[in-house]
Amino acid sequence: MLAAGVLIGLLASGIILLATAPPRGGAIELQPPPTQGAMLVHVGGAVQQPGVYSLPAGSRVYQAIQAAGGLTPDADAQAINQAAVLEDGMALFVPALNQTAFEDGPSVIAPPAQRSAQPTLVNINTATQEELESLPEIGPELAQRIIAYRTENGPFQSAEAIQDVPGIGPTIFDHLQDLITVGAMP
């Protein structure tokens, strides 16, 4: 019995010591969840100021259009989903009225990492009317002018030479230069 009393006394004194001892270590401080950084989106086509814009993560197409100064009067706002969520590295192309959307596909283009490694270039020396119309800024009339120009003057010697076609200047060429070629495909 004496042993049980000593054991209970030791146990009680240990509990009292544990309860009255100052806390060890520091308090746990919770950090706010990390915020996602800005993303870059290329906005082109029928917007006031085409270019690359930095937007908050999770931005929508309409916010990218606002960053680019809004739509031009000839923009086809119905051709794009302005509520779509953008991702870093996306390209957004706003077609003009009566113009085919970028590459006959969606107007919001996936980031480069999600596309094929080698984009399909349009050879302006051999392209059909439909292939030319798949390019941004090129509608049926400009496609016909390109075909007529190469028929009358021979093949283009460089991609830059497409600016010799009436109606295609430096602004349109800026949208085309990475999408066209004059030689064999890589």
Secondary structure by P-SEA (a helix, b strand, c coil): caaaaaaaaaaaaaaaaaaacccccccbbbbccccccbbbbbbbcccccbbbbbbcccccaaaaaaaaccccccccccccccccccccbbbbbbbcccccccccccccccccccccccccccccccccaaaaaacccccaaaaaaaaaaaaacccccccccccccccccaaaaaaccccccccccc
